[in-house]
Amino acid sequence: METRSNRPDITTPMSSDRAVWLNGGQAPCETLPGTPKEVQRLVLLGAPGVGKGTQADLLHQWCGACHLSTGDIFRAAKGLPPGERTPAIERALSFMTRGELVPDETVLALVRERIRCLRCTGGFLLDGFPRTVAQAEHLDRLLKAEDLPLSAVIDYELPMDKIVERLAGRRVCASCKSVFHVTEELSSPETCPQCGGKLYQREDDRPEAVRVRMKAYHLSTEPLIEFYRRRGLLLAISAEGTPHEIFQRTLDALALRHALPNPAPPFSTSGH
């Protein structure tokens, strides 16, 4: 029987050394994962606001696979000294500085620089890549050449109105940059409970802006979802409910796909 001490805790994610993924080049990972009984190589899809990052943390705690987010690469790149930047990072930064989208060929070059992460014996959780069918086709060729089959592609789904509610309810502190939601118990909807700074709503979190972003997301992602559906890899998971409930749905779907015994629930799905 699994004891509580072995259950993933949403507030204290396991350590994940992602130096190779974040920095590229010859950066070493100081902490190498073991080889799990069932290696998970997953692609995570889902619109902003569905809680994909939280699920990635829980999946990492469950199977040990590193959360490999292309967004994290871009954020880390801004802090790298020029001498530590790879050519692909330099190209990505040039596009980002001009406020332009990083093109497919540059994103693909960033991933190729990090091929060691895809070879990792602990598996991987790809987040933010692929974003297009062209990227998915490239990933398919790359993994086939390395004999690394994908386990599944998980698409976290949430109705548009729920996404708008989640994102439009976010408030950011102008001083300490902490993020809150209007449904939280705040003594004042305009005052940060951490430092007393002023809370504000980001322009791209306004309901009308969220709807525009979501329409663009679905338009660009539908071909990608169909690509993986045709290959029998897609697992559509409802992102409604508590993080624990969503995570258990994910485990159930993975167990069914691999015809494995359903793992014991890591925690109560009631949210308590």
Wavefront OBJ file of the C-alpha trace (Angstrom):
o trace
v 0.000 0.000 0.000
v 1.305 3.453 -0.864
v 1.904 5.680 2.127
v 1.223 9.387 2.226
v 4.959 10.119 2.353
v 5.301 8.638 -1.141
v 2.538 10.720 -2.673
v 3.293 13.738 -4.833
v 2.762 16.995 -2.970
v 1.578 19.806 -5.229
v 3.282 22.403 -3.026
v 6.733 20.773 -2.979
v 7.688 19.441 -6.413
v 10.617 17.044 -6.688
v 13.989 18.453 -7.658
v 14.483 18.644 -11.419
v 17.946 19.503 -12.715
v 17.371 20.917 -16.226
v 20.736 22.593 -16.826
v 21.165 20.958 -20.241
v 17.663 21.991 -21.335
v 17.905 25.564 -20.081
v 21.469 26.355 -21.161
v 22.142 24.012 -24.077
v 25.678 23.477 -25.313
v 27.750 21.222 -23.058
v 26.059 22.237 -19.799
v 25.997 19.223 -17.456
v 23.055 17.969 -15.391
v 24.345 17.481 -11.864
v 21.439 15.248 -10.854
v 20.675 12.396 -13.236
v 17.358 10.528 -12.916
v 17.194 6.798 -12.489
v 15.650 4.507 -15.092
v 11.964 4.028 -14.248
v 10.188 0.741 -14.909
v 7.956 2.485 -17.444
v 9.651 5.408 -19.212
v 7.226 8.206 -20.086
v 7.917 10.371 -23.138
v 5.023 12.797 -23.301
v 4.017 15.904 -25.218
v 1.740 18.248 -23.235
v -0.770 20.451 -25.052
v -3.267 22.918 -23.648
v -4.278 26.551 -23.858
v -2.982 29.158 -21.379
v -4.992 28.918 -18.172
v -5.697 25.165 -18.203
v -3.095 24.430 -15.498
v -0.627 22.598 -17.730
v 2.388 23.680 -15.652
v 0.863 22.266 -12.475
v 0.129 18.981 -14.222
v 3.689 18.864 -15.570
v 5.007 19.188 -11.993
v 2.744 16.374 -10.802
v 3.686 14.137 -13.716
v 7.360 14.782 -12.992
v 6.839 13.727 -9.371
v 4.991 10.605 -10.495
v 7.372 9.289 -13.164
v 10.598 11.305 -12.756
v 10.595 12.705 -16.310
v 11.920 16.272 -16.647
v 9.540 19.088 -17.607
v 11.088 20.486 -20.793
v 9.433 23.819 -21.603
v 10.578 25.905 -24.562
v 9.231 28.953 -22.726
v 11.758 28.245 -19.954
v 14.558 28.181 -22.553
v 13.558 31.636 -23.811
v 13.326 33.053 -20.285
v 16.694 31.565 -19.267
v 18.335 32.824 -22.476
v 17.824 36.452 -21.449
v 20.100 35.937 -18.450
v 22.905 34.061 -20.221
v 26.200 35.947 -20.727
v 26.982 36.428 -24.441
v 29.875 33.958 -24.224
v 27.534 31.169 -23.074
v 24.904 31.665 -25.775
v 24.681 29.140 -28.583
v 24.023 30.317 -32.159
v 20.397 29.195 -31.919
v 19.931 31.118 -28.656
v 21.419 34.237 -30.262
v 18.974 33.953 -33.174
v 16.026 33.399 -30.833
v 16.955 36.444 -28.753
v 17.208 38.618 -31.854
v 13.625 37.752 -32.816
v 12.372 38.213 -29.240
v 14.089 41.610 -28.929
v 12.209 42.782 -32.030
v 8.945 41.460 -30.590
v 8.658 38.807 -33.302
v 7.697 35.146 -32.993
v 10.662 32.763 -32.994
v 10.396 30.863 -36.329
v 10.158 27.083 -36.598
v 13.709 26.601 -37.868
v 15.165 28.394 -34.834
v 12.982 26.493 -32.364
v 14.009 23.233 -34.051
v 17.683 24.223 -33.762
v 17.202 24.857 -30.027
v 15.706 21.389 -29.568
v 18.456 19.730 -31.627
v 21.041 21.398 -29.358
v 19.301 19.662 -26.462
v 19.026 16.158 -27.935
v 20.595 14.773 -24.750
v 17.418 15.735 -22.890
v 15.306 13.634 -25.246
v 17.697 10.697 -24.804
v 17.457 10.950 -21.000
v 16.759 7.566 -19.372
v 14.155 9.234 -17.151
v 11.938 10.232 -20.103
v 10.623 13.724 -20.832
v 7.581 16.011 -20.674
v 7.677 18.363 -23.676
v 5.752 21.604 -23.132
v 5.528 24.356 -25.770
v 7.046 22.141 -28.455
v 5.820 21.149 -30.927
v 3.447 24.036 -31.692
v 2.943 23.382 -35.403
v 2.560 20.334 -37.634
v 5.951 21.126 -39.190
v 7.555 21.015 -35.742
v 5.692 17.784 -34.923
v 6.925 16.156 -38.123
v 10.487 17.188 -37.302
v 10.156 15.806 -33.764
v 8.766 12.568 -35.202
v 11.819 12.165 -37.454
v 14.190 13.090 -34.638
v 12.693 10.555 -32.216
v 12.590 7.799 -34.837
v 16.276 8.334 -35.595
v 17.007 7.965 -31.875
v 14.577 5.026 -31.432
v 12.634 7.009 -28.818
v 8.889 6.469 -29.363
v 6.418 8.905 -27.805
v 4.281 7.391 -25.053
v 1.358 9.774 -25.627
v 0.306 13.346 -26.368
v -1.870 14.803 -23.604
v -4.255 17.605 -24.565
v -5.758 19.402 -21.547
v -9.165 20.765 -22.533
v -11.243 23.488 -20.891
v -14.274 25.410 -22.227
v -13.574 28.926 -23.452
v -15.692 30.560 -20.723
v -13.740 28.751 -17.982
v -10.415 29.848 -19.477
v -11.622 33.448 -19.689
v -12.771 33.271 -16.056
v -9.401 31.942 -14.891
v -7.205 34.361 -16.822
v -9.396 37.453 -16.451
v -9.423 36.910 -12.677
v -5.648 37.166 -12.353
v -4.131 40.163 -10.591
v -0.429 41.024 -10.403
v 1.319 43.058 -7.715
v 3.123 46.035 -9.221
v 5.767 45.849 -6.464
v 6.616 42.208 -5.700
v 5.130 40.710 -8.907
v 3.143 38.082 -6.956
v 0.083 36.749 -8.804
v -3.334 36.296 -7.205
v -6.858 35.479 -8.326
v -9.957 37.476 -7.466
v -11.600 34.313 -6.096
v -8.937 34.172 -3.362
v -9.677 35.678 0.028
v -8.092 39.095 -0.362
v -8.614 41.763 2.281
v -8.715 44.236 -0.596
v -9.067 43.428 -4.319
v -6.627 46.271 -5.048
v -3.950 45.610 -2.399
v -1.278 42.880 -2.388
v -1.562 40.766 0.788
v 2.183 40.024 0.586
v 3.702 43.502 0.462
v 0.834 45.992 0.365
v 1.577 46.990 -3.224
v -1.077 47.838 -5.795
v -2.698 44.948 -7.683
v -3.444 45.404 -11.360
v -4.836 43.401 -14.282
v -2.504 42.816 -17.219
v -3.812 44.022 -20.565
v -3.667 40.526 -22.086
v -5.708 39.155 -19.155
v -8.741 41.318 -19.940
v -11.692 39.161 -21.098
v -11.783 40.521 -24.639
v -8.023 40.007 -25.032
v -8.228 36.462 -23.622
v -10.918 35.520 -26.146
v -8.795 36.803 -29.036
v -5.787 34.821 -27.770
v -7.837 31.653 -27.346
v -9.299 31.855 -30.844
v -5.794 32.245 -32.259
v -4.552 29.351 -30.121
v -7.294 26.972 -31.256
v -6.867 27.974 -34.892
v -3.142 27.188 -34.795
v -3.408 24.084 -32.606
v -6.287 22.186 -34.252
v -4.082 20.844 -37.100
v -1.507 19.695 -34.519
v -4.162 17.909 -32.456
v -5.462 16.192 -35.597
v -1.889 15.188 -36.517
v -1.488 13.297 -33.235
v -5.049 11.963 -33.270
v -4.377 10.277 -36.627
v -1.298 8.654 -35.131
v -3.258 7.245 -32.217
v -1.222 9.183 -29.650
v -3.743 11.790 -28.482
v -5.273 11.637 -24.996
v -7.872 14.382 -24.406
v -8.116 15.200 -20.687
v -10.710 17.484 -19.113
v -8.969 20.274 -17.163
v -12.034 21.005 -15.006
v -11.856 20.336 -11.279
v -8.999 20.357 -8.791
v -5.384 19.718 -9.846
v -5.607 16.357 -8.053
v -8.687 15.335 -10.022
v -7.137 16.358 -13.350
v -3.938 14.480 -12.505
v -5.856 11.321 -11.656
v -7.694 11.519 -15.000
v -4.296 11.747 -16.682
v -3.012 8.654 -14.856
v -6.206 6.767 -15.705
v -5.868 7.614 -19.394
v -2.183 6.639 -19.491
v -2.896 3.359 -17.713
v -5.676 2.539 -20.171
v -3.496 3.425 -23.158
v -0.649 1.206 -22.054
v -2.961 -1.554 -20.789
v -1.237 -1.363 -17.437
v -2.828 -1.841 -14.007
v -4.253 1.495 -12.938
v -1.826 3.044 -10.422
v -3.192 3.700 -6.956
v -4.511 7.258 -6.583
v -1.637 9.415 -5.275
v -4.106 11.440 -3.260
v -7.823 11.969 -2.796
v -9.617 13.266 -5.903
v -12.135 15.066 -3.718
v -9.817 18.044 -3.384
v -9.585 17.747 0.401
l 1 2 3 4 5 6 7 8 9 10 11 12 13 14 15 16 17 18 19 20 21 22 23 24 25 26 27 28 29 30 31 32 33 34 35 36 37 38 39 40 41 42 43 44 45 46 47 48 49 50 51 52 53 54 55 56 57 58 59 60 61 62 63 64 65 66 67 68 69 70 71 72 73 74 75 76 77 78 79 80 81 82 83 84 85 86 87 88 89 90 91 92 93 94 95 96 97 98 99 100 101 102 103 104 105 106 107 108 109 110 111 112 113 114 115 116 117 118 119 120 121 122 123 124 125 126 127 128 129 130 131 132 133 134 135 136 137 138 139 140 141 142 143 144 145 146 147 148 149 150 151 152 153 154 155 156 157 158 159 160 161 162 163 164 165 166 167 168 169 170 171 172 173 174 175 176 177 178 179 180 181 182 183 184 185 186 187 188 189 190 191 192 193 194 195 196 197 198 199 200 201 202 203 204 205 206 207 208 209 210 211 212 213 214 215 216 217 218 219 220 221 222 223 224 225 226 227 228 229 230 231 232 233 234 235 236 237 238 239 240 241 242 243 244 245 246 247 248 249 250 251 252 253 254 255 256 257 258 259 260 261 262 263 264 265 266 267 268 269 270 271 272
